[in-house]
């Protein structure tokens, strides 16, 4: 590691709030990546009459588990099946025995039901376990945010690099296009799209990608406009170095310093966009685990405050962690705190 990067890492770690926020966020994300092993309506492993079964990974018919079972998919919450399995063997359940779409039976009261020892965060208005939906919804939101941030950043950086490096007519035409394209009514277009096809994870990703790539274009363009006139760049151009090599190896590393400071904030914005669309009903398909859908249920069920409270705490906590990480990254790349800086 170079002394410059070592100093940046030290500056990042010096921001204790951002440092711990990064580890908390990564821990939550890694845990939710294995959501099927934490919250599922199937056992992790079962042993019946000397045979091993892994329902969390494989779909079994009831006849596969019990000799006198039906040839239909096994319902592991069926009391009869559970009793037969326990008499002939054993099974291990995940900590939360419900998936995001599992209907909780025998609540003893109309849904939504309040938090209890059985459902730690209660159930929603369709009798689904809130904690299970939070775990799956957190994973979808973060994966969506990561994918949108990475792809849009790559496109935005490439567009800004072309604008700034070539300048002139190329820059002028690109700027006019961005001004027109950024003025498109995204929500109205999404409403029209939702009336034609059912939005899905990938449909929403492609649609939002059409507009989100412009977030970093201005920053990268400014860095390339400045960098293309530096002496070492002009000398390399005079020596016959190709434009692509100049852009990637000589100017882009300097431009990425400013770009990296924006990435955590872009990620938080991507998570917020998906939650907002789900809240308005134009996001993921109905039934999908979503933090925005949980907030919408809280709005529609004011008699069940745990729904809105859970959605607010989870979504607000994720965004707070990302903002703290972004502040730490900004401090790490602050020139005033680096060797040779004016700080």
C-alpha positions as CSV (number, residue, x, y, z in Angstrom):
1,X,0.0,0.0,0.0
2,X,1.3,3.4,-1.0
3,X,1.9,6.1,1.7
4,X,-0.9,8.1,0.2
5,X,-3.5,5.3,0.4
6,X,-2.2,4.4,3.9
7,X,-2.8,8.0,5.0
8,X,-6.3,7.9,3.5
9,X,-7.1,4.7,5.3
10,X,-5.9,6.2,8.5
11,X,-8.1,9.3,8.0
12,X,-11.1,7.0,7.3
13,X,-10.5,5.0,10.5
14,X,-10.0,8.3,12.4
15,X,-13.7,9.0,11.8
16,X,-14.9,6.5,14.3
17,X,-18.6,7.1,13.5
18,X,-18.0,6.3,9.8
19,X,-15.7,3.4,10.6
20,X,-18.1,1.6,12.9
21,X,-21.0,2.4,10.6
22,X,-19.2,0.6,7.8
23,X,-18.8,-2.5,9.8
24,X,-22.3,-2.5,11.1
25,X,-23.7,-2.1,7.6
26,X,-21.5,-4.8,6.2
27,X,-22.5,-7.2,9.1
28,X,-26.2,-6.5,8.4
29,X,-25.7,-7.0,4.7
30,X,-23.8,-10.3,5.1
31,X,-26.4,-11.6,7.5
32,X,-29.3,-10.8,5.1
33,X,-27.4,-12.4,2.2
34,X,-28.2,-15.7,3.9
35,X,-31.8,-14.8,4.6
36,X,-33.1,-18.3,3.5
37,X,-31.1,-19.8,6.4
38,X,-32.4,-17.3,8.9
39,X,-36.1,-16.9,8.0
40,X,-37.8,-19.7,6.1
41,X,-40.9,-21.8,6.3
42,X,-38.9,-24.9,5.7
43,X,-36.5,-26.8,8.0
44,X,-32.8,-26.4,7.5
45,X,-32.2,-30.1,7.7
46,X,-34.4,-33.1,8.6
47,X,-33.6,-36.8,9.2
48,X,-36.5,-39.2,8.7
49,X,-36.0,-43.0,9.1
50,X,-32.3,-42.7,8.5
51,X,-32.6,-40.5,5.4
52,X,-31.3,-36.9,5.2
53,X,-33.4,-34.1,3.8
54,X,-32.4,-30.5,3.2
55,X,-35.7,-28.7,2.6
56,X,-34.1,-25.2,2.6
57,X,-32.2,-26.1,-0.5
58,X,-34.4,-28.8,-2.2
59,X,-38.1,-29.0,-3.0
60,X,-39.5,-32.3,-1.7
61,X,-42.8,-33.9,-2.3
62,X,-44.6,-35.3,0.8
63,X,-44.2,-38.8,-0.7
64,X,-40.4,-38.3,-0.7
65,X,-40.4,-37.7,3.0
66,X,-43.2,-40.2,4.1
67,X,-43.9,-43.5,2.4
68,X,-47.7,-42.9,2.7
69,X,-47.5,-39.1,1.8
70,X,-49.2,-37.4,-1.1
71,X,-47.2,-36.6,-4.3
72,X,-47.7,-32.9,-3.7
73,X,-45.1,-30.4,-2.4
74,X,-44.5,-30.9,1.3
75,X,-46.0,-28.3,3.6
76,X,-43.6,-28.3,6.5
77,X,-46.0,-26.3,8.7
78,X,-48.7,-28.9,8.3
79,X,-49.3,-30.3,11.8
80,X,-49.8,-33.8,10.5
81,X,-46.6,-33.8,8.5
82,X,-44.7,-32.3,11.5
83,X,-46.0,-34.9,13.8
84,X,-45.1,-37.8,11.5
85,X,-41.6,-36.4,10.9
86,X,-41.0,-36.0,14.7
87,X,-42.2,-39.5,15.4
88,X,-39.8,-41.0,12.8
89,X,-36.9,-38.6,13.2
90,X,-36.2,-34.9,13.8
91,X,-35.7,-31.6,12.0
92,X,-34.0,-28.3,12.7
93,X,-35.8,-25.1,11.9
94,X,-34.2,-21.7,11.2
95,X,-34.4,-19.0,14.0
96,X,-37.5,-17.5,12.3
97,X,-39.7,-20.3,10.9
98,X,-41.4,-18.0,8.3
99,X,-40.4,-16.8,4.9
100,X,-41.3,-13.4,3.6
101,X,-44.5,-14.7,2.0
102,X,-45.6,-17.2,4.6
103,X,-49.0,-16.7,6.0
104,X,-48.9,-17.1,9.8
105,X,-51.7,-19.4,11.0
106,X,-53.7,-19.4,14.2
107,X,-52.9,-15.8,15.2
108,X,-55.8,-15.8,17.6
109,X,-56.8,-12.3,16.4
110,X,-57.3,-10.4,13.2
111,X,-54.1,-9.3,11.3
112,X,-52.1,-7.3,11.7
113,X,-51.1,-8.9,15.0
114,X,-48.8,-7.1,17.5
115,X,-45.3,-8.3,18.4
116,X,-45.1,-11.5,20.4
117,X,-42.8,-14.3,21.3
118,X,-43.9,-16.0,18.1
119,X,-43.6,-13.0,15.8
120,X,-41.0,-10.7,17.2
121,X,-42.1,-7.7,15.2
122,X,-45.7,-8.7,14.7
123,X,-47.4,-9.4,11.5
124,X,-48.7,-7.2,8.6
125,X,-52.2,-6.9,7.4
126,X,-51.9,-10.1,5.4
127,X,-50.7,-12.2,8.4
128,X,-47.0,-12.3,7.2
129,X,-44.2,-12.1,9.7
130,X,-42.7,-8.6,9.7
131,X,-39.2,-9.5,10.8
132,X,-38.9,-12.0,7.9
133,X,-40.1,-9.4,5.4
134,X,-37.6,-6.9,6.9
135,X,-34.7,-9.3,6.4
136,X,-35.6,-10.1,2.8
137,X,-36.6,-6.5,2.1
138,X,-33.3,-5.2,3.4
139,X,-31.4,-7.6,1.1
140,X,-33.4,-6.6,-2.0
141,X,-33.0,-2.9,-1.2
142,X,-29.3,-3.0,-0.7
143,X,-28.6,-5.3,-3.7
144,X,-30.8,-3.0,-5.9
145,X,-28.9,0.0,-4.6
146,X,-25.5,-1.6,-5.2
147,X,-26.4,-2.6,-8.7
148,X,-27.9,0.7,-9.7
149,X,-25.0,2.6,-8.1
150,X,-22.2,0.6,-9.8
151,X,-23.8,0.5,-13.3
152,X,-24.9,4.1,-13.3
153,X,-21.5,5.2,-12.0
154,X,-19.7,3.4,-14.7
155,X,-21.8,4.9,-17.4
156,X,-21.7,8.4,-15.8
157,X,-17.9,8.3,-15.4
158,X,-17.5,7.2,-19.0
159,X,-19.8,10.0,-20.3
160,X,-18.2,12.6,-18.2
161,X,-14.7,11.5,-19.3
162,X,-15.6,11.8,-23.0
163,X,-17.2,15.2,-22.4
164,X,-14.3,16.6,-20.5
165,X,-11.5,15.1,-22.5
166,X,-12.7,16.1,-26.0
167,X,-14.5,19.3,-25.0
168,X,-15.6,21.6,-27.8
169,X,-18.6,20.4,-29.9
170,X,-18.7,17.0,-28.2
171,X,-19.0,18.6,-24.8
172,X,-21.6,21.1,-26.0
173,X,-23.8,18.5,-27.6
174,X,-23.5,16.2,-24.6
175,X,-24.5,19.0,-22.2
176,X,-27.6,20.0,-24.3
177,X,-28.6,16.3,-24.3
178,X,-28.2,16.0,-20.6
179,X,-30.2,19.1,-20.0
180,X,-33.1,17.8,-22.1
181,X,-32.9,14.2,-20.8
182,X,-32.8,15.3,-17.1
183,X,-36.0,17.3,-17.6
184,X,-38.0,14.2,-18.5
185,X,-40.8,13.5,-16.0
186,X,-39.6,10.2,-14.6
187,X,-42.6,9.5,-12.4
188,X,-45.0,10.0,-15.2
189,X,-43.0,7.8,-17.5
190,X,-42.9,5.1,-14.8
191,X,-46.7,5.3,-14.3
192,X,-47.1,4.8,-18.1
193,X,-44.6,1.9,-18.0
194,X,-46.5,0.3,-15.1
195,X,-49.7,0.5,-17.0
196,X,-48.2,-1.5,-19.9
197,X,-46.0,-4.1,-18.0
198,X,-45.6,-5.3,-14.5
199,X,-42.5,-3.7,-13.0
200,X,-39.9,-6.1,-11.7
201,X,-36.4,-5.9,-10.2
202,X,-34.7,-5.7,-13.6
203,X,-37.3,-3.5,-15.3
204,X,-37.0,-0.9,-12.5
205,X,-33.3,-1.2,-12.6
206,X,-33.1,-0.5,-16.3
207,X,-35.7,2.3,-16.1
208,X,-33.9,4.1,-13.3
209,X,-30.5,3.6,-15.0
210,X,-31.7,5.6,-17.9
211,X,-31.7,8.7,-15.7
212,X,-29.4,8.0,-12.7
213,X,-26.2,7.9,-14.8
214,X,-26.1,11.7,-14.9
215,X,-25.3,12.0,-11.2
216,X,-21.5,11.8,-11.6
217,X,-21.2,13.2,-15.1
218,X,-20.7,16.8,-14.0
219,X,-18.0,16.0,-11.5
220,X,-16.0,13.8,-13.8
221,X,-16.4,16.2,-16.7
222,X,-14.9,19.0,-14.6
223,X,-12.0,16.9,-13.5
224,X,-11.2,15.9,-17.1
225,X,-11.5,19.5,-18.3
226,X,-8.9,20.4,-15.8
227,X,-6.7,17.4,-16.2
228,X,-6.5,17.4,-20.0
229,X,-4.5,20.6,-19.9
230,X,-1.9,19.5,-17.3
231,X,1.7,19.3,-18.5
232,X,2.2,15.6,-18.1
233,X,-1.0,14.9,-20.1
234,X,0.0,17.2,-22.9
235,X,3.5,15.7,-22.9
236,X,2.0,12.2,-23.2
237,X,-0.2,13.3,-26.0
238,X,2.8,14.8,-27.8
239,X,4.6,11.4,-27.5
240,X,1.7,9.7,-29.3
241,X,-0.1,8.0,-26.4
242,X,-3.6,7.0,-27.5
243,X,-6.6,8.9,-26.1
244,X,-8.1,5.9,-24.4
245,X,-4.8,5.2,-22.6
246,X,-4.5,8.8,-21.6
247,X,-8.0,8.9,-20.2
248,X,-7.8,5.7,-18.3
249,X,-4.3,5.7,-16.9
250,X,-3.4,9.4,-16.5
251,X,-6.6,11.4,-15.9
252,X,-9.2,8.9,-14.5
253,X,-7.3,8.1,-11.3
254,X,-7.4,11.8,-10.3
255,X,-11.0,12.1,-11.3
256,X,-12.0,9.1,-9.2
257,X,-10.9,10.8,-6.0
258,X,-13.8,13.2,-6.3
259,X,-16.1,10.5,-7.6
260,X,-15.5,8.0,-4.7
261,X,-16.7,10.5,-2.2
262,X,-20.1,10.6,-3.8
263,X,-20.7,6.9,-4.0
264,X,-22.1,6.3,-0.5
265,X,-24.5,9.1,-1.0
266,X,-25.5,7.8,-4.4
267,X,-26.1,4.3,-2.8
268,X,-28.3,5.8,-0.1
269,X,-30.3,7.7,-2.8
270,X,-30.7,4.4,-4.8
271,X,-32.1,2.7,-1.7
272,X,-34.5,5.6,-1.1
273,X,-35.7,5.6,-4.7
274,X,-36.8,1.9,-4.6
275,X,-38.5,2.4,-1.2
276,X,-40.3,5.5,-2.5
277,X,-41.6,3.7,-5.6
278,X,-42.7,0.7,-3.5
279,X,-44.5,3.1,-1.1
280,X,-46.3,4.7,-4.0
281,X,-47.2,1.3,-5.5
282,X,-45.0,1.6,-8.6
283,X,-42.1,-0.5,-7.4
284,X,-41.6,-4.3,-7.1
285,X,-44.5,-6.7,-7.9
286,X,-47.2,-7.0,-5.2
287,X,-46.1,-9.4,-2.4
288,X,-42.4,-8.7,-2.8
289,X,-40.6,-8.0,0.5
290,X,-40.0,-4.3,0.5
291,X,-39.2,-1.6,3.1
292,X,-41.4,0.9,1.1
293,X,-44.3,-1.5,1.1
294,X,-43.9,-1.9,4.9
295,X,-44.2,1.9,5.3
296,X,-47.2,1.9,3.1
297,X,-48.8,-0.7,5.3
298,X,-48.0,1.4,8.3
299,X,-49.8,4.4,6.7
300,X,-52.8,2.3,5.9
301,X,-53.0,0.6,9.3
302,X,-52.6,3.3,11.9
303,X,-54.0,1.0,14.6
304,X,-50.8,-1.1,14.1
305,X,-48.0,1.4,14.9
306,X,-45.3,-1.4,14.9
307,X,-45.5,-1.5,11.1
308,X,-44.6,2.1,10.5
309,X,-42.1,2.2,13.4
310,X,-40.3,-0.9,12.1
311,X,-40.2,0.5,8.5
312,X,-39.0,3.9,9.7
313,X,-36.3,2.5,12.0
314,X,-34.9,0.1,9.4
315,X,-34.9,2.5,6.4
316,X,-33.7,5.4,8.5
317,X,-31.0,3.3,10.1
318,X,-29.7,2.1,6.7
319,X,-29.6,5.6,5.3
320,X,-27.9,6.9,8.5
321,X,-25.2,4.3,8.3
322,X,-24.5,5.1,4.6
323,X,-24.4,8.8,5.3
324,X,-21.9,8.3,8.1
325,X,-19.8,6.1,5.8
326,X,-20.0,8.8,3.1
327,X,-18.7,11.4,5.6
328,X,-15.8,9.2,6.5
329,X,-14.9,8.6,2.8
330,X,-15.1,12.4,2.2
331,X,-12.6,12.9,5.1
332,X,-10.3,10.2,3.8
333,X,-10.0,11.9,0.4
334,X,-9.9,15.5,1.8
335,X,-6.7,17.1,0.3
336,X,-6.2,19.1,3.5
337,X,-5.7,15.9,5.4
338,X,-3.2,14.3,3.0
339,X,0.5,14.7,2.7
340,X,1.3,17.8,0.9
341,X,-2.1,19.3,1.5
342,X,-2.8,22.7,2.9
343,X,-4.6,21.5,6.0
